[in-house]
């Protein structure tokens, strides 16, 4: 249900906007990668403008995802430590339960018959 709502409200309008942007910006554009270039740019790339725009969008998406992932590293590490600690506590509780069961059986065997 939530995926369909997300798809309809977010992904579909973004897709329509990107398609419209690609159709409108089909003419070639020159991207100069040499900031100190003179009249003849050495490092340049010519492609349709929409490819540059989509590339910038994808680059921003990757950088934002990486920044979020790095920012949440503290919480992932804490979750791993808490999981490890919970596992250790569970093992100790199981071990103590087995010891308690063993001592209960031993004490019952030592009780005199009535």
Secondary structure, 3 states (H helix, E strand, C coil): CHHHHHHHHHHHHHHHHHHHHHHHCCCEEEEECCCCCCCCCCCEEEEEHHHHHHHHHHHHHHHHHHHHHHHCHHHHHHHHHHHHHHHHHHHHHHHHHHHHHHHHHHHHHHCCCC
